[in-house]
């Protein structure tokens, strides 16, 4: 079973926009997500967004690639 969510947009005074994708509580609880946990969004195609959790080892790896 899937969980539906809506995209929220915040319009800033200087014309910039910020988009938020909300995670339903049932889904977050099933995944045992924690406040402040980092996730990565990967666009596979125009209709598929893959969300990956960033564990401690993946965060270190991502930081190495940023340098």
C-alpha positions in Angstrom: 0.0 0.0 0.0 1.3 3.4 -0.9 1.0 6.7 1.0 -0.1 9.9 -0.7 1.5 13.2 0.1 1.2 16.7 -1.4 4.0 19.1 -2.4 4.0 22.3 -0.5 5.6 25.5 -1.9 6.9 28.5 0.1 7.1 31.7 -2.0 9.8 34.0 -0.7 9.7 37.8 -0.9 12.6 38.0 -3.4 10.9 35.6 -5.8 12.6 32.4 -4.8 10.6 29.3 -4.0 11.2 26.4 -1.7 9.5 23.0 -2.2 8.7 20.6 0.6 7.8 16.9 0.2 6.0 15.8 3.4 6.5 12.2 4.7 3.3 10.8 6.2 3.7 9.8 9.9 2.8 6.1 9.2 5.6 5.8 6.6 8.1 7.5 8.9 7.2 5.3 11.8 7.4 2.1 9.7 10.9 3.2 8.6 11.8 4.2 12.2 13.0 7.6 11.0 14.5 10.0 13.4 14.2 13.8 13.7 17.1 15.4 11.7 17.9 12.3 9.7 19.4 13.0 6.3 17.9 11.6 3.2 19.0 11.8 -0.5 16.5 12.2 -3.4 17.6 10.7 -6.7 15.6 11.4 -9.9 15.4 8.2 -12.0 13.0 9.7 -14.5 10.3 12.3 -14.7 7.9 10.1 -12.8 10.2 8.3 -10.3 11.9 9.8 -7.3 14.0 7.4 -5.1 14.6 8.4 -1.5 17.7 6.9 0.2 18.6 7.1 3.9 22.0 8.5 4.7 23.5 6.3 7.3 26.8 7.4 9.0 29.0 5.6 6.4 27.1 7.2 3.5 27.4 10.7 5.0 31.2 10.3 5.3 31.3 9.1 1.6 29.2 12.0 0.4 31.4 14.5 2.2 34.5 13.0 0.5 33.0 13.5 -2.9 32.2 17.1 -2.2 35.8 18.0 -1.6 
